[in-house]
Amino acid sequence: MKEEIYSVANAMEQYRYASAAVHVFWNYFQVVSVGAAGFVWTRKRTDVITGALAWAIGLLYIAFAIASNYAVYAAQLELVVAASSIKEFSKNSSEVRGELIDLINALKPFDATTVRIWHGALSGTTLIAIMATHPRVLAWMRLLFRR
């Protein structure tokens, strides 16, 4: 079996692929989060089904947020590993010329765990916004803010 040889160009292509995946997953997350919160907030508050709807959308959103968190984390981790590998390889490679060093040094993706925490915080905030439309929560908020 012939051994494959990878180059900096291959590694940069992998980095671009991982970066694109991170952006796509964040876009899905944003669309679903804004859509879910916007949908429940535009409902009439007198609607009998509002409480059940808030619970149903909240539970579905939790499932989505967990899957989305994993996808964003995995893609971001791949991005971090690719950047690290490119930097390490470029230190000892004659393939990398001086003008490419600045490009390689500019590869500084966010830490995957930090991205995972931010995603979780944004998911939690969105879930709070969804659940805040529940009639009991609204009644509790009215009492709280009247004082």
Biotite code that builds the C-alpha atoms (Angstrom):
import biotite.structure as struc

atoms = struc.array([
    struc.Atom([0.000, 0.000, 0.000], chain_id="A", res_id=1, res_name="MET", atom_name="CA", element="C"),
    struc.Atom([1.374, 3.359, -1.013], chain_id="A", res_id=2, res_name="LYS", atom_name="CA", element="C"),
    struc.Atom([1.816, 5.862, 1.803], chain_id="A", res_id=3, res_name="GLU", atom_name="CA", element="C"),
    struc.Atom([0.147, 9.225, 1.220], chain_id="A", res_id=4, res_name="GLU", atom_name="CA", element="C"),
    struc.Atom([2.228, 12.362, 1.510], chain_id="A", res_id=5, res_name="ILE", atom_name="CA", element="C"),
    struc.Atom([0.557, 15.486, 2.822], chain_id="A", res_id=6, res_name="TYR", atom_name="CA", element="C"),
    struc.Atom([1.688, 19.006, 2.170], chain_id="A", res_id=7, res_name="SER", atom_name="CA", element="C"),
    struc.Atom([1.006, 22.395, 3.670], chain_id="A", res_id=8, res_name="VAL", atom_name="CA", element="C"),
    struc.Atom([-1.468, 22.955, 0.828], chain_id="A", res_id=9, res_name="ALA", atom_name="CA", element="C"),
    struc.Atom([-3.381, 19.819, 1.899], chain_id="A", res_id=10, res_name="ASN", atom_name="CA", element="C"),
    struc.Atom([-3.352, 20.961, 5.514], chain_id="A", res_id=11, res_name="ALA", atom_name="CA", element="C"),
    struc.Atom([-4.549, 24.459, 4.570], chain_id="A", res_id=12, res_name="MET", atom_name="CA", element="C"),
    struc.Atom([-7.369, 22.906, 2.553], chain_id="A", res_id=13, res_name="GLU", atom_name="CA", element="C"),
    struc.Atom([-8.385, 20.878, 5.618], chain_id="A", res_id=14, res_name="GLN", atom_name="CA", element="C"),
    struc.Atom([-8.249, 24.058, 7.716], chain_id="A", res_id=15, res_name="TYR", atom_name="CA", element="C"),
    struc.Atom([-10.542, 25.857, 5.228], chain_id="A", res_id=16, res_name="ARG", atom_name="CA", element="C"),
    struc.Atom([-12.931, 22.897, 5.262], chain_id="A", res_id=17, res_name="TYR", atom_name="CA", element="C"),
    struc.Atom([-13.081, 22.868, 9.077], chain_id="A", res_id=18, res_name="ALA", atom_name="CA", element="C"),
    struc.Atom([-13.527, 26.644, 9.179], chain_id="A", res_id=19, res_name="SER", atom_name="CA", element="C"),
    struc.Atom([-16.414, 26.448, 6.712], chain_id="A", res_id=20, res_name="ALA", atom_name="CA", element="C"),
    struc.Atom([-18.026, 23.679, 8.791], chain_id="A", res_id=21, res_name="ALA", atom_name="CA", element="C"),
    struc.Atom([-17.819, 25.819, 11.953], chain_id="A", res_id=22, res_name="VAL", atom_name="CA", element="C"),
    struc.Atom([-19.507, 28.715, 10.155], chain_id="A", res_id=23, res_name="HIS", atom_name="CA", element="C"),
    struc.Atom([-22.254, 26.493, 8.738], chain_id="A", res_id=24, res_name="VAL", atom_name="CA", element="C"),
    struc.Atom([-23.025, 24.990, 12.158], chain_id="A", res_id=25, res_name="PHE", atom_name="CA", element="C"),
    struc.Atom([-23.159, 28.442, 13.763], chain_id="A", res_id=26, res_name="TRP", atom_name="CA", element="C"),
    struc.Atom([-25.490, 29.641, 10.988], chain_id="A", res_id=27, res_name="ASN", atom_name="CA", element="C"),
    struc.Atom([-27.868, 26.718, 11.590], chain_id="A", res_id=28, res_name="TYR", atom_name="CA", element="C"),
    struc.Atom([-27.767, 27.445, 15.301], chain_id="A", res_id=29, res_name="PHE", atom_name="CA", element="C"),
    struc.Atom([-28.574, 31.128, 14.788], chain_id="A", res_id=30, res_name="GLN", atom_name="CA", element="C"),
    struc.Atom([-31.448, 30.475, 12.397], chain_id="A", res_id=31, res_name="VAL", atom_name="CA", element="C"),
    struc.Atom([-33.086, 27.860, 14.636], chain_id="A", res_id=32, res_name="VAL", atom_name="CA", element="C"),
    struc.Atom([-32.534, 29.864, 17.842], chain_id="A", res_id=33, res_name="SER", atom_name="CA", element="C"),
    struc.Atom([-33.948, 33.100, 16.490], chain_id="A", res_id=34, res_name="VAL", atom_name="CA", element="C"),
    struc.Atom([-36.752, 31.232, 14.743], chain_id="A", res_id=35, res_name="GLY", atom_name="CA", element="C"),
    struc.Atom([-37.799, 29.292, 17.847], chain_id="A", res_id=36, res_name="ALA", atom_name="CA", element="C"),
    struc.Atom([-37.673, 32.299, 20.166], chain_id="A", res_id=37, res_name="ALA", atom_name="CA", element="C"),
    struc.Atom([-39.340, 34.550, 17.592], chain_id="A", res_id=38, res_name="GLY", atom_name="CA", element="C"),
    struc.Atom([-42.115, 32.047, 16.955], chain_id="A", res_id=39, res_name="PHE", atom_name="CA", element="C"),
    struc.Atom([-43.126, 31.719, 20.613], chain_id="A", res_id=40, res_name="VAL", atom_name="CA", element="C"),
    struc.Atom([-42.830, 35.455, 21.246], chain_id="A", res_id=41, res_name="TRP", atom_name="CA", element="C"),
    struc.Atom([-45.120, 36.344, 18.350], chain_id="A", res_id=42, res_name="THR", atom_name="CA", element="C"),
    struc.Atom([-47.908, 34.071, 19.624], chain_id="A", res_id=43, res_name="ARG", atom_name="CA", element="C"),
    struc.Atom([-50.925, 35.678, 21.254], chain_id="A", res_id=44, res_name="LYS", atom_name="CA", element="C"),
    struc.Atom([-50.600, 35.499, 25.015], chain_id="A", res_id=45, res_name="ARG", atom_name="CA", element="C"),
    struc.Atom([-54.275, 34.581, 25.404], chain_id="A", res_id=46, res_name="THR", atom_name="CA", element="C"),
    struc.Atom([-53.840, 31.433, 23.335], chain_id="A", res_id=47, res_name="ASP", atom_name="CA", element="C"),
    struc.Atom([-54.767, 28.352, 25.419], chain_id="A", res_id=48, res_name="VAL", atom_name="CA", element="C"),
    struc.Atom([-52.062, 26.290, 23.761], chain_id="A", res_id=49, res_name="ILE", atom_name="CA", element="C"),
    struc.Atom([-49.258, 28.792, 24.611], chain_id="A", res_id=50, res_name="THR", atom_name="CA", element="C"),
    struc.Atom([-48.065, 26.878, 27.698], chain_id="A", res_id=51, res_name="GLY", atom_name="CA", element="C"),
    struc.Atom([-47.913, 23.521, 25.944], chain_id="A", res_id=52, res_name="ALA", atom_name="CA", element="C"),
    struc.Atom([-46.319, 25.151, 22.932], chain_id="A", res_id=53, res_name="LEU", atom_name="CA", element="C"),
    struc.Atom([-43.603, 26.753, 25.064], chain_id="A", res_id=54, res_name="ALA", atom_name="CA", element="C"),
    struc.Atom([-42.824, 23.374, 26.653], chain_id="A", res_id=55, res_name="TRP", atom_name="CA", element="C"),
    struc.Atom([-42.807, 21.524, 23.323], chain_id="A", res_id=56, res_name="ALA", atom_name="CA", element="C"),
    struc.Atom([-40.590, 24.067, 21.589], chain_id="A", res_id=57, res_name="ILE", atom_name="CA", element="C"),
    struc.Atom([-38.377, 24.283, 24.672], chain_id="A", res_id=58, res_name="GLY", atom_name="CA", element="C"),
    struc.Atom([-37.834, 20.511, 24.764], chain_id="A", res_id=59, res_name="LEU", atom_name="CA", element="C"),
    struc.Atom([-37.204, 20.338, 21.026], chain_id="A", res_id=60, res_name="LEU", atom_name="CA", element="C"),
    struc.Atom([-34.810, 23.260, 21.324], chain_id="A", res_id=61, res_name="TYR", atom_name="CA", element="C"),
    struc.Atom([-32.855, 21.490, 24.087], chain_id="A", res_id=62, res_name="ILE", atom_name="CA", element="C"),
    struc.Atom([-32.373, 18.452, 21.822], chain_id="A", res_id=63, res_name="ALA", atom_name="CA", element="C"),
    struc.Atom([-31.304, 20.697, 18.959], chain_id="A", res_id=64, res_name="PHE", atom_name="CA", element="C"),
    struc.Atom([-28.933, 22.728, 21.158], chain_id="A", res_id=65, res_name="ALA", atom_name="CA", element="C"),
    struc.Atom([-27.183, 19.602, 22.477], chain_id="A", res_id=66, res_name="ILE", atom_name="CA", element="C"),
    struc.Atom([-26.631, 18.260, 18.945], chain_id="A", res_id=67, res_name="ALA", atom_name="CA", element="C"),
    struc.Atom([-25.577, 21.675, 17.693], chain_id="A", res_id=68, res_name="SER", atom_name="CA", element="C"),
    struc.Atom([-23.152, 22.111, 20.587], chain_id="A", res_id=69, res_name="ASN", atom_name="CA", element="C"),
    struc.Atom([-21.487, 18.818, 19.756], chain_id="A", res_id=70, res_name="TYR", atom_name="CA", element="C"),
    struc.Atom([-21.232, 19.684, 16.043], chain_id="A", res_id=71, res_name="ALA", atom_name="CA", element="C"),
    struc.Atom([-19.788, 23.151, 16.697], chain_id="A", res_id=72, res_name="VAL", atom_name="CA", element="C"),
    struc.Atom([-17.331, 21.745, 19.260], chain_id="A", res_id=73, res_name="TYR", atom_name="CA", element="C"),
    struc.Atom([-16.148, 18.926, 16.972], chain_id="A", res_id=74, res_name="ALA", atom_name="CA", element="C"),
    struc.Atom([-15.664, 21.267, 14.008], chain_id="A", res_id=75, res_name="ALA", atom_name="CA", element="C"),
    struc.Atom([-13.868, 23.848, 16.170], chain_id="A", res_id=76, res_name="GLN", atom_name="CA", element="C"),
    struc.Atom([-11.623, 21.145, 17.635], chain_id="A", res_id=77, res_name="LEU", atom_name="CA", element="C"),
    struc.Atom([-10.708, 20.028, 14.111], chain_id="A", res_id=78, res_name="GLU", atom_name="CA", element="C"),
    struc.Atom([-9.902, 23.654, 13.285], chain_id="A", res_id=79, res_name="LEU", atom_name="CA", element="C"),
    struc.Atom([-7.620, 23.966, 16.313], chain_id="A", res_id=80, res_name="VAL", atom_name="CA", element="C"),
    struc.Atom([-5.828, 20.704, 15.517], chain_id="A", res_id=81, res_name="VAL", atom_name="CA", element="C"),
    struc.Atom([-5.373, 21.684, 11.864], chain_id="A", res_id=82, res_name="ALA", atom_name="CA", element="C"),
    struc.Atom([-3.914, 25.080, 12.806], chain_id="A", res_id=83, res_name="ALA", atom_name="CA", element="C"),
    struc.Atom([-1.569, 23.490, 15.323], chain_id="A", res_id=84, res_name="SER", atom_name="CA", element="C"),
    struc.Atom([-0.432, 20.870, 12.815], chain_id="A", res_id=85, res_name="SER", atom_name="CA", element="C"),
    struc.Atom([0.196, 23.463, 10.112], chain_id="A", res_id=86, res_name="ILE", atom_name="CA", element="C"),
    struc.Atom([2.249, 25.621, 12.470], chain_id="A", res_id=87, res_name="LYS", atom_name="CA", element="C"),
    struc.Atom([4.288, 22.663, 13.716], chain_id="A", res_id=88, res_name="GLU", atom_name="CA", element="C"),
    struc.Atom([4.917, 21.345, 10.205], chain_id="A", res_id=89, res_name="PHE", atom_name="CA", element="C"),
    struc.Atom([5.897, 24.756, 8.859], chain_id="A", res_id=90, res_name="SER", atom_name="CA", element="C"),
    struc.Atom([8.666, 25.156, 11.451], chain_id="A", res_id=91, res_name="LYS", atom_name="CA", element="C"),
    struc.Atom([10.740, 22.369, 9.901], chain_id="A", res_id=92, res_name="ASN", atom_name="CA", element="C"),
    struc.Atom([9.618, 22.428, 6.289], chain_id="A", res_id=93, res_name="SER", atom_name="CA", element="C"),
    struc.Atom([11.441, 23.781, 3.273], chain_id="A", res_id=94, res_name="SER", atom_name="CA", element="C"),
    struc.Atom([8.027, 23.851, 1.584], chain_id="A", res_id=95, res_name="GLU", atom_name="CA", element="C"),
    struc.Atom([7.053, 26.973, 3.527], chain_id="A", res_id=96, res_name="VAL", atom_name="CA", element="C"),
    struc.Atom([8.682, 30.130, 2.237], chain_id="A", res_id=97, res_name="ARG", atom_name="CA", element="C"),
    struc.Atom([9.003, 33.400, 4.100], chain_id="A", res_id=98, res_name="GLY", atom_name="CA", element="C"),
    struc.Atom([5.936, 35.028, 2.566], chain_id="A", res_id=99, res_name="GLU", atom_name="CA", element="C"),
    struc.Atom([3.697, 32.217, 3.845], chain_id="A", res_id=100, res_name="LEU", atom_name="CA", element="C"),
    struc.Atom([4.878, 32.476, 7.446], chain_id="A", res_id=101, res_name="ILE", atom_name="CA", element="C"),
    struc.Atom([2.598, 35.468, 8.145], chain_id="A", res_id=102, res_name="ASP", atom_name="CA", element="C"),
    struc.Atom([-0.391, 33.536, 6.818], chain_id="A", res_id=103, res_name="LEU", atom_name="CA", element="C"),
    struc.Atom([0.444, 30.523, 8.954], chain_id="A", res_id=104, res_name="ILE", atom_name="CA", element="C"),
    struc.Atom([1.050, 32.664, 12.051], chain_id="A", res_id=105, res_name="ASN", atom_name="CA", element="C"),
    struc.Atom([-2.367, 34.282, 11.511], chain_id="A", res_id=106, res_name="ALA", atom_name="CA", element="C"),
    struc.Atom([-4.099, 30.917, 12.076], chain_id="A", res_id=107, res_name="LEU", atom_name="CA", element="C"),
    struc.Atom([-5.424, 31.480, 15.598], chain_id="A", res_id=108, res_name="LYS", atom_name="CA", element="C"),
    struc.Atom([-8.765, 29.740, 16.055], chain_id="A", res_id=109, res_name="PRO", atom_name="CA", element="C"),
    struc.Atom([-10.634, 30.068, 19.344], chain_id="A", res_id=110, res_name="PHE", atom_name="CA", element="C"),
    struc.Atom([-10.177, 27.261, 21.845], chain_id="A", res_id=111, res_name="ASP", atom_name="CA", element="C"),
    struc.Atom([-12.815, 24.556, 21.246], chain_id="A", res_id=112, res_name="ALA", atom_name="CA", element="C"),
    struc.Atom([-13.860, 24.436, 24.909], chain_id="A", res_id=113, res_name="THR", atom_name="CA", element="C"),
    struc.Atom([-14.371, 28.221, 24.989], chain_id="A", res_id=114, res_name="THR", atom_name="CA", element="C"),
    struc.Atom([-16.555, 27.970, 21.889], chain_id="A", res_id=115, res_name="VAL", atom_name="CA", element="C"),
    struc.Atom([-18.518, 25.129, 23.509], chain_id="A", res_id=116, res_name="ARG", atom_name="CA", element="C"),
    struc.Atom([-19.124, 27.234, 26.651], chain_id="A", res_id=117, res_name="ILE", atom_name="CA", element="C"),
    struc.Atom([-20.297, 30.252, 24.596], chain_id="A", res_id=118, res_name="TRP", atom_name="CA", element="C"),
    struc.Atom([-22.607, 28.023, 22.587], chain_id="A", res_id=119, res_name="HIS", atom_name="CA", element="C"),
    struc.Atom([-24.052, 26.618, 25.813], chain_id="A", res_id=120, res_name="GLY", atom_name="CA", element="C"),
    struc.Atom([-24.555, 30.103, 27.261], chain_id="A", res_id=121, res_name="ALA", atom_name="CA", element="C"),
    struc.Atom([-26.325, 31.296, 24.110], chain_id="A", res_id=122, res_name="LEU", atom_name="CA", element="C"),
    struc.Atom([-28.456, 28.144, 24.085], chain_id="A", res_id=123, res_name="SER", atom_name="CA", element="C"),
    struc.Atom([-29.407, 28.712, 27.721], chain_id="A", res_id=124, res_name="GLY", atom_name="CA", element="C"),
    struc.Atom([-30.338, 32.319, 27.031], chain_id="A", res_id=125, res_name="THR", atom_name="CA", element="C"),
    struc.Atom([-32.491, 31.270, 24.092], chain_id="A", res_id=126, res_name="THR", atom_name="CA", element="C"),
    struc.Atom([-34.187, 28.596, 26.192], chain_id="A", res_id=127, res_name="LEU", atom_name="CA", element="C"),
    struc.Atom([-34.960, 31.182, 28.869], chain_id="A", res_id=128, res_name="ILE", atom_name="CA", element="C"),
    struc.Atom([-36.471, 33.425, 26.180], chain_id="A", res_id=129, res_name="ALA", atom_name="CA", element="C"),
    struc.Atom([-38.605, 30.521, 24.948], chain_id="A", res_id=130, res_name="ILE", atom_name="CA", element="C"),
    struc.Atom([-39.773, 29.482, 28.416], chain_id="A", res_id=131, res_name="MET", atom_name="CA", element="C"),
    struc.Atom([-40.482, 33.092, 29.386], chain_id="A", res_id=132, res_name="ALA", atom_name="CA", element="C"),
    struc.Atom([-43.533, 32.916, 27.122], chain_id="A", res_id=133, res_name="THR", atom_name="CA", element="C"),
    struc.Atom([-45.160, 30.274, 29.324], chain_id="A", res_id=134, res_name="HIS", atom_name="CA", element="C"),
    struc.Atom([-48.276, 31.787, 30.973], chain_id="A", res_id=135, res_name="PRO", atom_name="CA", element="C"),
    struc.Atom([-47.129, 30.916, 34.510], chain_id="A", res_id=136, res_name="ARG", atom_name="CA", element="C"),
    struc.Atom([-43.711, 32.416, 33.925], chain_id="A", res_id=137, res_name="VAL", atom_name="CA", element="C"),
    struc.Atom([-45.318, 35.559, 32.504], chain_id="A", res_id=138, res_name="LEU", atom_name="CA", element="C"),
    struc.Atom([-47.588, 35.846, 35.539], chain_id="A", res_id=139, res_name="ALA", atom_name="CA", element="C"),
    struc.Atom([-44.615, 35.411, 37.878], chain_id="A", res_id=140, res_name="TRP", atom_name="CA", element="C"),
    struc.Atom([-42.664, 38.084, 35.974], chain_id="A", res_id=141, res_name="MET", atom_name="CA", element="C"),
    struc.Atom([-45.584, 40.517, 36.227], chain_id="A", res_id=142, res_name="ARG", atom_name="CA", element="C"),
    struc.Atom([-45.693, 40.024, 39.997], chain_id="A", res_id=143, res_name="LEU", atom_name="CA", element="C"),
    struc.Atom([-41.942, 40.412, 40.286], chain_id="A", res_id=144, res_name="LEU", atom_name="CA", element="C"),
    struc.Atom([-41.769, 43.665, 38.335], chain_id="A", res_id=145, res_name="PHE", atom_name="CA", element="C"),
    struc.Atom([-44.815, 45.326, 39.982], chain_id="A", res_id=146, res_name="ARG", atom_name="CA", element="C"),
    struc.Atom([-42.972, 45.681, 43.247], chain_id="A", res_id=147, res_name="ARG", atom_name="CA", element="C"),
])
